[in-house]
Amino acid sequence: MQYEVEQKYAVSDRVTLELQLDNLGIVWDETVQQRDAYYNHPTRDFAQTDEAIRIRTSAGKHCITYKGPRIDQTTKTRQEIEIPLGEHVTSNAAEQLLVALGFSYVAVVEKIRRTGTLVWQDHPLTIAIDEVTGLGTYIEIELMASEESLSAAQNVVRQAARKLQLQGSIRVGYLDLLLSDSLAQ
């Protein structure tokens, strides 16, 4: 079983953060626009069970992702199952499939994401700096891990965050932030 170990932080000074990452040797990938359409299960409320299912469109490719409940109190660690959709499958077709199965549309999260790989303590961390529509700028530090390597992966992610002097880890997803923000208005 694969787990996603992640920590997310709001970013107030993107230029300084990117300079820190450059000094640590990050290798940047291309910047992409992402659209994540979220759906709720027909018989259980994902907001209550702390699960998520989404269809992501990024750089012309589509995938469907299930994220299980968080299993850690300090990082955003959870099971993740991601299935790439074939090159001729559109996100619209995948969304129609979910609706036909009884899933209900929740919301869309749109962001511009700059990703890179930072080798930290011999582990390839995925770093993402996101400009999220309606929310602002965030950094995510992520490492995929097996159940056996979960504790070590959590330590690596926490230590990288400390090195970058990041504070105030956010344990909820962008969907949760957008929905809570819209409820506050």
N, C-alpha and C positions, 0 to 999 in steps of 0.2 A: 504494500500500500504506500502510495506517495503522499507526502505532506508538504504543504507550502508553509514555510516559516517566514513571517513577514513583520516588519515594523514600519509604521507610517508616521510622518511628522509634517506639520505645516511648515512652510518655508517663508521666511521674511526677507532673506537676502540671497536670491538665486545666484547672482554673480559670484559672491564669495564662496558659496557652497560648491559651485561648479569648479572654481579655482582649487579648492581643497581636494576635490575628487581628481582633478587633473594632476595635482602634485602627488597623489597616491598611486597614479598610474592607471586610471580607468581607461578602458578602450570603448569609445562611444560608437553606437550603431546609428542608423539614420533615425531622424525624428518622424513620427507617424501620427496621423489623426486616428483616434479610436472611437467607436460607437458601441456601447454596451447596452443591449436591451434586456431588461430583467423581467422575470415572470414568477408568479406565485403558484404553488402546487394546488391542485383542485381539492384535496381533502385535508391538508395541514397548512398552517400559516407559517411560511418561512421566517417571517419577522419574529415569531414566537419560538421556532425551533433553531434559529440562528443558522439557517442554511441559505443557499442562493443557487439559482440557475440563471445563466445569461447566455446570450448569443452575441459574440464579439465580432465586429467588422474592423479590420486593421490592415492597411496597405492592400486592399482589394481581396483579402483572404477572410474566411469566416470560420469560427469554431464555436462549439457549444461547451460550456463549462459548468460543472457542478462543484459547489464548495460546501463541505460539511460544517458542522458546528465547531466553534473555537474550542480547543482543548487545553489552553494555557492562559494564565492570568496576566502575563506581562507582554508576550508577543501575540501576534495574530496568527497562531498556528492552527491549521485545519487541513483535513483531507481535501485534495483537489483532483478531480478527474476532468481532463480536457480532451475533447475529440475534435480534430480538424475536420471540416466539411470539405467534400470534393470540390475541385476547381469549377465545376458547373453548377454547384449548389449555391443558391443565393441566401442571404440572411432572411429575406422575405419568405422563402420556402421553409426555412427552419422555424421561423416564427409562426407560420401557418400550421406546421406540424404540432408545435406546442399547444396552440389554441385548440386544434382538433382533438388533442388528448385531454383537454379540460384545464390547461394552465391559463392563468389570467395575466394580462399585461400589467406591469407595475409602473415602470418608468425607464427612461433612457439617460445614461450618463455619457457625456461627450467630453473628450479631453484630447489635448495634444501631448504626446508622450515622447520624451527623449530617454532612451535606454542605453545602458552600457554595462560592461562586465568589469568588475573589480575583484582581482584575486586578493583575498584577505585570509591570512593564516592557511594558505594552500587550498582555500575554498573559492570557487567562482561565484561571487555574489552578483545577482542581477540588481542593478540600481536603476530606478525609474524616477525621472522628474516630470511631474504631471501638471499641466495647466488645465484645471477642471472648470468647465463652463459653469458659472454661477457659484463657484466655491473658492477658487484661488489656486495657489501653487503648493505642491506637496512633493515629498520624496518618499519612495518606498525602497526598502532594503529587503531583498528576498533571497532565500536559499531553499531549494527543493531537498527533501530528506526522506529516508526510509524510517520506519518505526524505530529501528535499532540505533540510528544516528541522530534522532530527534533532539536529544538533550545537547549534544555537541553543536548541532546546527543553530539551536536557539542561542547558545553562548557566543558563537561566532557573529551572529546578527547583532546581538546586544553590544558586543565589543566594537564592531564597526560603527555603530551608532554613537557610542561614547567617543571614539576617535574623531568623528565628525562634529562632536559637541552638540548633538541633537538632543532636545528635551521635549517632554510632553507627548509621549507616544500615543497615537490614536488607534484604538483597537476596533473601530468600526469601518465599514467600507464607504466608498463615495456615495453609494445609493442611500445608505443610512444618513449620511451627512446632508445630502440633498433633501431627503424627505423630512428630516427634522428641521431643516432651514425653512422649507415651505410651510410647515406647520406653525413655525414661530411667526410667520408674516401675517 
